[in-house]
Amino acid sequence: MVQAKTWVLTHHFEGFPKDSNFELKLETLPEPKDGEVLLEALFLSVDPYMRVIRSNNPVFPLGCHVVGRCGWRTHTVSDGAGLTHLLSDWPQDVSMSLALGAVGMPGLTALYGLEEVLGLKAGETLLVNAAAGAVGSIVGQIAKIKGCRVVGSAGSDAKVAFLKELGFDEAFNYKTVGSLEEALKSASPSGYDCFFENVGGPFSSVAIPQMKEYGRIAVCGSISTYNDATPQTGPYPHLTMIFKQLKMEGFMVSRWEHKKPEGLRRLITWMREGKLQCREHVTEGFENMPAAFMGMLQGGNIGKAIVKV
């Protein structure tokens, strides 16, 4: 019998999460039945990455590596539903933790947001906020691969330096600029063709008027509003969107599930060619899951935040 450590939510967040919202428990798991597998977590994120350590399911043989949504757990018994194999040709010299980041859901989110939602073209100017995060850092690099001019916003000087290392044309610390509007205008006086939106809130209200006519906006996230106890209100962008004839579209990566294998191979090829840099913010120890989660919400990470179990 295997004992699993598992983090449970004691009560829903009121405002920003606190340690008291989480409780670490032990759970004794049953032996896998026919068709089931026992998973052991190696790296954890919003999407846990695991290996099979016991199997009665021929689709997932003993020792294979899978990605699944099983929660914050060290071990899980699964019937295989929702599990996906790591790419069969995953390079041995590439950390499998990247299956949670640049060569996983965040990388695909960046790829599909740029290609399927924005239809980004060579020579265009792209704005991306939360640009040093798991998605934003990949967004900027793919845009450069496609021959675009890229402006990134981040929340610390260290993150701005990281964006410069990645090849962003312009980058600024939104927390220290005197005026966000002036910073956006200075970075691209003629405006922006495309905006990859990860933040929402006041940043969005200032950025939308900087769009060029017929500009396109991909709404991927709204991290500035996730922990609001009271919902933010206005200003409202409708008149700007009408007169500039802007297009704004929200999206989720699952829409293009059918393209996932091809997308992952494109990402890993760019990485092997040196065109895609992959930085991770690694927290050691399953016991530190809540701290890693709260640190991510506070912007403490550069690149993808993961926990090594």
C-alpha positions in Angstrom: 0.0 0.0 0.0 1.3 3.5 -0.9 0.8 6.5 1.2 0.2 9.7 -0.8 0.8 13.2 0.5 -1.8 15.6 -0.8 -2.6 19.3 -0.4 -6.2 20.1 0.1 -8.0 23.4 0.0 -9.6 24.0 3.4 -11.7 27.0 2.2 -11.8 29.2 -0.8 -9.6 32.3 -1.0 -11.0 35.6 0.1 -8.6 38.0 -1.6 -5.0 36.7 -1.8 -4.4 33.1 -0.8 -2.9 32.4 2.7 -1.2 29.5 4.3 -4.3 28.7 6.2 -6.2 28.0 3.0 -4.1 24.8 2.6 -3.8 21.6 4.6 -1.3 18.8 4.0 -2.8 15.3 4.5 -1.8 11.7 4.2 -3.9 9.2 2.2 -3.5 5.5 1.8 -4.1 4.4 -1.7 -5.6 1.1 -2.8 -3.7 -1.3 -5.2 -4.4 -0.5 -8.9 -7.2 -2.6 -10.3 -7.3 -3.9 -13.9 -7.1 -1.0 -16.2 -5.6 1.3 -13.6 -2.1 2.8 -13.0 -0.3 4.1 -9.9 1.4 7.5 -10.7 4.3 9.1 -8.8 4.8 12.9 -9.3 8.2 14.1 -10.3 7.3 17.7 -11.0 4.2 19.6 -10.1 2.4 22.7 -11.5 -1.1 23.5 -12.4 -0.7 20.5 -14.6 1.0 17.7 -12.7 3.7 15.7 -14.6 4.1 12.1 -13.4 5.5 8.7 -14.1 3.8 5.3 -13.9 5.3 3.2 -11.1 2.7 0.4 -11.1 0.3 -0.5 -14.0 -2.5 -2.8 -14.9 -3.2 -0.7 -18.0 -1.5 -1.7 -21.2 -1.8 1.8 -22.6 0.5 3.1 -19.8 3.2 0.6 -19.2 5.4 0.6 -16.0 7.9 3.4 -16.1 6.4 5.5 -18.8 6.1 9.3 -18.3 2.7 11.1 -18.5 1.2 14.5 -18.0 -2.2 14.7 -16.2 -4.4 16.9 -14.1 -4.4 15.0 -10.8 -4.0 17.8 -8.2 -1.3 18.5 -5.7 -0.4 14.9 -4.9 2.7 12.8 -4.6 0.9 9.7 -5.8 -2.4 9.0 -7.6 -4.3 5.9 -8.7 -5.8 6.6 -12.2 -7.8 4.7 -14.7 -5.9 6.6 -17.4 -8.5 9.1 -18.3 -7.0 12.5 -19.0 -3.4 11.2 -19.0 -1.2 11.9 -22.0 2.2 10.4 -22.8 5.2 12.5 -23.0 6.4 12.8 -26.6 7.9 9.5 -27.6 11.0 11.1 -29.1 11.6 13.4 -26.1 15.3 14.2 -26.1 17.2 12.6 -23.3 19.3 15.8 -22.7 16.1 17.9 -22.2 14.6 18.1 -18.7 11.2 16.5 -18.6 10.0 19.4 -16.4 9.8 21.5 -19.6 6.7 19.4 -20.4 5.0 21.8 -17.9 6.4 24.9 -19.4 7.9 25.9 -22.7 7.3 22.5 -24.3 3.9 22.1 -22.7 0.7 23.9 -22.0 2.3 27.4 -21.6 4.3 27.0 -24.8 1.2 25.9 -26.7 -0.8 28.8 -25.3 1.8 31.2 -26.6 1.9 29.5 -30.0 -1.8 29.3 -30.6 -2.5 32.8 -29.2 0.0 34.2 -31.8 -0.9 32.1 -34.8 -4.6 31.1 -34.4 -6.0 34.2 -32.5 -3.8 37.1 -33.5 -2.6 35.9 -36.9 0.7 37.6 -36.3 2.6 38.6 -39.4 6.3 39.4 -40.0 7.0 43.1 -39.6 4.2 43.8 -37.1 4.7 45.2 -33.6 3.5 43.1 -30.7 2.9 44.1 -27.1 2.9 41.4 -24.3 2.5 42.0 -20.6 3.6 39.6 -17.8 6.3 39.1 -20.4 8.8 37.3 -18.1 6.3 34.6 -17.1 5.8 31.1 -18.4 3.6 32.2 -21.3 4.8 35.8 -21.9 8.5 34.8 -22.3 7.6 32.3 -25.0 5.2 34.7 -26.7 8.0 37.2 -27.2 10.5 34.7 -28.5 8.1 33.1 -31.0 7.2 36.6 -32.3 10.9 37.3 -32.8 11.2 34.0 -34.7 8.4 35.3 -36.9 10.2 38.5 -37.7 8.2 40.9 -35.5 9.1 43.8 -33.3 8.3 42.9 -29.6 7.7 45.2 -26.6 7.4 43.5 -23.2 6.3 44.7 -19.8 7.4 43.1 -16.5 7.4 43.8 -12.8 11.1 44.0 -11.9 14.4 45.2 -13.3 15.7 41.6 -13.2 12.8 40.6 -15.4 13.4 43.4 -17.8 17.1 42.3 -18.1 15.8 38.8 -18.8 13.6 40.0 -21.6 16.5 41.8 -23.1 18.5 38.6 -23.0 15.6 36.9 -24.9 15.9 39.5 -27.7 12.9 41.7 -26.9 13.3 45.0 -28.8 11.9 47.1 -25.9 11.1 46.2 -22.3 10.2 48.2 -19.3 9.3 47.8 -15.6 5.7 48.9 -15.3 6.1 49.4 -11.5 8.8 52.0 -11.8 7.9 54.0 -15.0 6.4 57.4 -14.2 3.5 56.9 -16.7 2.5 53.6 -18.3 0.9 55.5 -21.2 4.2 57.3 -21.9 6.2 54.1 -21.5 4.0 52.4 -24.1 4.2 55.4 -26.5 7.9 55.6 -26.1 8.4 51.9 -26.8 6.4 52.1 -30.0 5.4 55.6 -31.1 3.3 54.4 -34.0 1.3 52.0 -31.8 0.8 48.2 -31.7 -0.6 45.8 -34.3 -1.1 43.1 -31.8 -1.5 42.8 -28.0 -1.1 39.5 -26.1 -3.0 40.2 -22.9 -2.1 38.4 -19.7 -2.8 41.0 -17.0 -6.1 42.9 -17.5 -7.2 45.7 -15.1 -5.7 49.1 -15.4 -2.9 48.0 -17.7 -5.4 46.9 -20.3 -7.3 50.2 -20.0 -4.1 52.1 -20.8 -2.8 49.7 -23.5 -6.0 49.4 -25.7 -5.9 53.1 -26.8 -2.3 52.5 -28.0 -3.5 49.9 -30.6 -3.2 50.7 -34.3 -6.4 50.8 -36.4 -7.6 47.2 -37.1 -5.4 46.0 -34.2 -5.9 42.5 -32.7 -5.9 41.6 -29.0 -5.6 38.0 -27.7 -6.9 37.7 -24.1 -5.0 34.9 -22.4 -5.2 36.0 -18.8 -6.1 38.6 -16.3 -3.8 38.0 -13.4 -4.3 41.5 -11.9 -7.9 40.6 -11.1 -7.7 37.0 -10.0 -7.6 37.7 -6.3 -9.8 40.8 -6.1 -12.3 40.6 -3.2 -14.3 43.3 -5.0 -14.5 43.2 -8.8 -12.7 46.1 -10.6 -14.8 48.4 -12.7 -14.1 50.6 -15.8 -13.0 52.4 -17.7 -14.6 50.8 -20.6 -12.9 50.3 -24.0 -16.0 50.2 -26.3 -15.6 53.5 -28.1 -11.9 53.0 -28.7 -12.6 49.5 -30.1 -15.3 50.9 -32.3 -13.4 53.8 -33.8 -10.2 51.9 -34.2 -12.1 48.8 -35.4 -10.2 46.5 -33.0 -10.7 42.8 -32.7 -10.5 41.2 -29.2 -10.8 37.5 -28.6 -10.4 35.4 -25.5 -9.1 31.9 -25.8 -8.1 28.6 -24.1 -5.4 26.3 -25.3 -7.8 23.3 -25.3 -9.5 24.6 -28.4 -6.5 23.3 -30.5 -6.0 19.9 -28.7 -6.0 18.2 -32.1 -2.8 20.1 -33.1 -1.0 19.4 -29.8 1.6 16.8 -31.0 2.6 19.0 -34.0 2.8 22.1 -31.8 5.0 20.4 -29.2 7.4 19.2 -31.8 7.7 22.7 -33.3 8.4 24.1 -29.8 11.1 21.5 -29.0 12.7 22.0 -32.4 13.0 25.7 -31.8 14.5 25.0 -28.4 17.0 22.5 -29.8 18.0 25.1 -32.5 18.7 27.7 -29.8 15.8 29.9 -30.9 13.8 29.3 -27.8 15.3 29.8 -24.3 13.5 28.1 -21.5 14.0 29.4 -17.9 12.4 27.7 -14.9 11.8 28.9 -11.4 12.2 25.6 -9.4 11.0 25.1 -5.8 12.3 22.0 -4.1 10.0 19.9 -2.0 6.3 18.9 -2.1 5.8 20.6 1.3 6.5 23.9 -0.4 3.6 23.8 -2.9 1.5 26.5 -1.3 4.5 28.9 -1.0 5.4 28.3 -4.6 1.8 28.9 -5.7 1.5 32.2 -3.8 4.9 33.3 -5.0 3.8 32.8 -8.6 0.7 34.9 -8.0 2.9 37.6 -6.6 5.2 37.6 -9.6 8.1 36.1 -7.8 9.1 33.8 -10.7 11.0 34.4 -14.0 9.9 31.8 -16.5 7.8 28.7 -15.5 7.2 28.1 -11.8 7.4 24.4 -10.9 7.9 22.2 -7.9 10.3 19.4 -7.9 8.9 16.6 -5.7 
